[in-house]
Amino acid sequence: MTARRLRTAVHWTAVTTLALLFAQWGPFDGWQATATTTVIAAGVGLIGLATAPHPGART
């Protein structure tokens, strides 16, 4: 694993963790909390995939 991939993985893990911790402070409980957490995790994951360096991509 290259240093760049490791930094990217650590960065997006930290961003996702912080977003999920932030969601815990919201006024939601039950299914609303589950939905909020799911949406945040999916959104951060998609942003991470979109911005991660891809092999063979133009620079």
C-alpha positions in Angstrom: 0.0 0.0 0.0 1.4 3.4 -1.0 1.7 6.3 1.5 -0.9 8.2 -0.5 -3.5 5.4 -0.2 -2.8 5.1 3.5 -3.2 8.8 4.0 -6.5 8.8 2.0 -7.8 5.8 4.0 -6.9 7.4 7.4 -8.4 10.8 6.3 -11.8 9.4 5.2 -12.0 7.1 8.2 -11.5 10.2 10.5 -14.0 12.3 8.5 -16.6 9.5 8.7 -16.0 9.0 12.4 -16.3 12.7 13.2 -19.5 13.0 11.1 -21.0 10.0 12.9 -20.1 11.4 16.3 -21.6 14.7 15.3 -24.8 12.9 14.4 -25.0 11.4 17.9 -25.5 14.9 19.3 -28.6 15.5 17.1 -32.1 15.5 18.6 -33.0 12.2 16.9 -33.8 8.8 18.4 -34.9 5.5 17.1 -35.3 5.1 13.3 -34.5 8.8 12.7 -31.1 8.3 14.3 -30.5 5.2 12.2 -31.5 7.0 9.0 -29.3 10.0 9.8 -26.3 7.9 10.6 -26.8 5.8 7.4 -27.1 8.9 5.2 -24.0 10.5 6.7 -21.9 7.4 6.3 -23.1 6.8 2.8 -22.5 10.5 1.8 -19.0 10.6 3.3 -18.2 7.2 1.7 -19.3 8.4 -1.7 -17.3 11.6 -1.4 -14.3 9.6 -0.4 -14.6 7.3 -3.4 -15.1 10.2 -5.7 -12.0 12.0 -4.5 -9.7 9.1 -3.9 -6.8 8.7 -6.4 -7.6 6.0 -9.0 -5.0 3.9 -10.8 -4.5 5.0 -14.4 -6.4 8.3 -13.9 -5.1 11.4 -15.6 -3.3 13.8 -13.4 
